[in-house]
Amino acid sequence: MLMAITADTAVEILRAAGEPTRLRVLALLAREELSVLELCRILGQSQPRVSRHLKLLAEAGLVERFPDGAWVFYRLAGSGAGRQLVDAALALIDPLDPELKRDAEQLAAVDAERAADAQAYFARNAAAWGEIRKLYVAEDQVEAAILAAALGRMGGDEKIGRFVDLGAGTGRMLTLLGPRADRALGLDLSHQMLNIARAQVGEAGVEAELRHGDIFATRLPDAFADLVSVHQVLHYLSDPAAAVAEAARLVAPGGLLLIVDFAPHRLEQLREAHQHRRLGFSGEEIARWITAAGLTLETDATLPAASADGLSVRIWGARRAALSQRNAA
């Protein structure tokens, strides 16, 4: 439903958007959230100049600013009159406009470089991935909490049904939850990680299918799985909200989406050393994405860090309403 606004408000919004560089910024942020430095690189402009444009857009309610450690990211406002006007304006622009096309190409180059860095990292560290994770958290405690969140409504030997693990990594979630599933499927973009996962899953005696796949476009049907997990993946992604939306799309009525990631922290070295793009996620941010995806938050648990300079792990469980509940509503 369109929001009604005053003429003065509309003029303020249009004035903020009606400048060439700011329109380019909006077009870029419509594709994915970006840091200030990434926008500077794509636009070919200085940081002070880009920051001034972003300040005006934020004041007009067209973009949202969120610090993440030493970095600052921007994304389009999630809702409101400003977002509606931005969407309408961008829809009218020819996608082959030369300047916007060049910006899109520069963004693709940034994405490709980011992906190449991540693939190289995973290739270097795939064999030792389990050991790397142990440096961050107490795995036995995390896994006990994951089992409690995933199987809280189940007792005895009840099966999960279909289980999909997005960003399967070394296959730890498949070995942990796969034995409860009638069918277990893991997707990952890294062939090296898939090879490790196949070995780990096979050694554990778990029957699971492993596929090369993209968390943003899984090509799986709607409502495909009774349980979908996204374990320690979101902090690597350029658009974690889109990944949550895709994961939620796969959840069947009555099914569960399980997200495991770090709480906000300040360990900047993880960006360079381990290719982390985001330094954790707040409960409010994840809850907003879950709600937007049509799920209901059921579990929100935090496992504190073992030391003052360690990482806290947060576990979110979100359920899609069963068909009987929808019909009753």
N, C-alpha and C positions, 0 to 999 in steps of 0.2 A: 504494500500500500504506500502510495506517495505521501510524503509529509508536506503539509501546508506551511509556508514560511512567509514572512513579510517581504515586501519589495526591497526594503533597505538591506535585509539579510541576504537576499538573492544577489544584490549588487555587490556586496562585500565578498561573497563567495566567488562570483564571476570575476571580480577585479583581481582576486588572489590567483585564480587559475589563468586569467587572461594575459599571460606574458610568455613569450616563447620558451625560455628555459624552464619556467615552472610547469608549463604544459608538458614539456619533455620529461621532467621529473615524474609527473603524475602518470604518464604513459609507461614509464619504466617500473614504477611501484605497482602498477596494475598487474605486472607480470610476476613480481616477487619482492619480498622485503630486501632492502639493501643497506649497507653501511654508508656513512658519509664518504669515506675514501673510495669505495667502489663507484659511487655516483660521480665523484670528481674525475675518476679515470674514464668512465664512459662518456661523460659530457665534455671532457677536455677543458675543465675550468678549475680555478683555484678553490681550495677548501673554504676560505672566508666567503667567497662569492656564493658557492653552493649552500653553505650554512645559512646565509642571509635569506636565500630563496626558501629553504626548508623552514626557517623560522616563520616566514609569512604564511606559508601553507599550513603549518601547524596551528598558528593563531586563528586562521580561518576555519579550522576544524576539518581540513581536507586530508591531512596525514596525521599519523600517530608517531610519536618519538619514544623510543625506549632504550635507555642505556643498558649495556651488557658488558660488565667489567670496564675495561678502558675503551671499548668501542661504543658507538651509538648507531642504532639501526632505525630505519624509517619504513613505514608501510602505509597503505591507504587506510583511511578511517574505516572501521568495520561497518558503520551504519550512519544514519543521519542524512539531513538534506544535502550537505556537502558531498557525501558519497554518491547520492543519487544524481546530482548535477554533473559530477566528474564522470560517472559511468555513461551518462547520456552524451556528454561532450566527446568522450573518447570513441563512442560507438559511431559518431558521425565522421570521424577522421578516416581518410583513405589509408588503409594499412600499408600501402606502397609509397606513402609520403616519403620523399628522399631522406629528410633529416631523421624522422622517426625510424625509418628502415636502418639507417646507419647506427642509431642508438641501439636498436635491437640486435644488430650484428656485433656491436661492442659488448653488449650484455652477454651474448652467446659466447664470446671469447673469454669473458671473465668466468662464466659458468664452466666452460671447458677446462680452463686452467685450474679452477678449484677442484673439478672432478678428477683431473689428472693428478693433482697433488694428493688427493684422497686415495686414489687407486694405487699410487706409488707407495703411500704409507701402508696401506693394507697389505700390499705385496711384500713389503719389508717385514711386516710384523705379524702376518697371519699365523705363522707357526707358534709364536709366543703370545698370542692374543689372550689366552687364559691367564698367563702370568701377569700380563699388563693389567688386566682387570683386577687382579688380586691386590695390586698396589693401591687401588682406589677404595675398595670396600671389602667388608667381610662377606664373602660369597655365600657362606652357609646361612647366615642370617637373612641375607637378601632372598635367597632361594626359598627359605621357609616362609617368608612373608609373601612371596609370589604365589606359592602353593596355597596359602591361606586365602589370598585374594581371588585366585582363579577357581578354587574348589570349595569355597566357603559354603555354597549351597548344596554341595554334593557329599554323599557319605558312602562308605564302603568302597565297592569296586565300580561305582557308576561311571560310565564313559562320558567324555566330553562331547563326542560326535566329531565334527570336522574342526581341525585346529590349523590355523595359518600363522606362521611366524614371519613377519616382515623385517628384512635386514637380519637374516638368520645368523650371520657371523660364523662362529665356530660350531654352531648347532647346539649351544647349551640349552636353550629353551625347548628345543626338540627332544633332547635327551631327558629333560626334566618333566615336561608335560606330555610329550608324545606317547608314553606308555598308557596314558589315560584316554587317548583319542582313538576313534575308529579309523580316522585318516588324518595324517599329519603332513603338512606341506610347508617347506621353507623357501623363501625367495631372498636372493642377494645379488647385487650388481658385481661383486668381486668374484672372479673365477677362483682366485687363490683361496678365499674364505670358503667358497663352496667345496673345494677339494678337502680342506681341513674338516669342514662340517660332515662331509660324507664319511670320512675316516672315523670321526668321533661318534657319529650316530651309529655306524656299523659296529664299532667296538662295544657300544652300550647295548647292542642287540635290539635297537628300536627300528621299527619299520617306518620310514619317512621318505617322502619324495623331496628332492632338492632341485630347484630351478633357478636359472639366471633370470632375474626379474627386477623391475623398477618399482620402488615403493610409491612413487607418484602415479604410476599407471600400471597396475598389476595385471590388467586384462582378465581378471577373474569376475564372475558374475556377481550381481547384487545379492546380498544376504547369503553369501556362499558358506560362511563358517559360523560355528557355534562359539568359538573362541578365537580371537585375533590378538596377537601380542606384538608390541613394538618395544623391544628391549635394548636400551642404551644406543639408540639410533638417532633420535631427534636432534641431539646436539651437533651432529655432523651436517645437517641439512640446511639448504638455502631457504626453504619454505616449509617449516615444520607444521604449520597450520594445514597446508594442503595435504601433507602426509597423514595427519590425523583424520582429515575428511575422507581420504581414500580408504584408510583402515576401517573407519566407521561404516563406510558403504558396504563393506564385506560382512558386517555383523548381521546375523539372522535374527528374526524376532525372538526375544528371550535370551539372546546371546550376549557375550561379554567382550569388550575391548579392554585389554590390559596394557598400560603404558608404564614403562620403568625408565627413569632417567635421573639425572642429578638435580638436586635443589640448587638455587642460585649460589654461586661461589665466585672467588676472585683469583683463581689460579690461572693467570694469563698465559703461563708457559704451556698450557695444554693446547692453545691455538697453534703454536709453532711446532711443538714436539709431537702432538697427537692429532692435529687437524681438526680440533674442536672449533666449530663456528660459533656456537652459543655456549655461554658459561652457565648452564643450568636453566631451569624454568620455574616460575612461580606457580603456586596453586591456582591463582586467579587466571593466569594465562591459559593453562591447560583446561581448566573448567570452562572457560569461555569457548574454546575450540570444541570441546566435547558437547556442550549445549547446542552450538551452531550446527553440529553434525547430527542432531536429533537423538542423542543418547542422554541417559540420566546418570550422573555421578553416583557411584555406590561405595567406592573405597578411596580414601586418600590417606596414605600412611607414609610417615617419614622415619627412616632409619638413620640416626645421627652418625656423624663421622667418628671413626675410632680415635682420631687425634685432632688437635686444634687446627692443624693445617690440612686435614683430610677433606673428603667429599661426603656429603650426605646424599643418600639415595631416597628418591620419592617414588611411590607406587600409586597409580591411579587405576581404578576399575570402573568402567562405565557400561551400563546395560541398555540394550534396546528393548522397548516394551514388547511383551508377548502379544500375539494377535488377539487373545481374549481380552487383554487390558485395553488395547486400542478400540476394539468393538464396544467395550463397556463405556469408554470415554465418549 
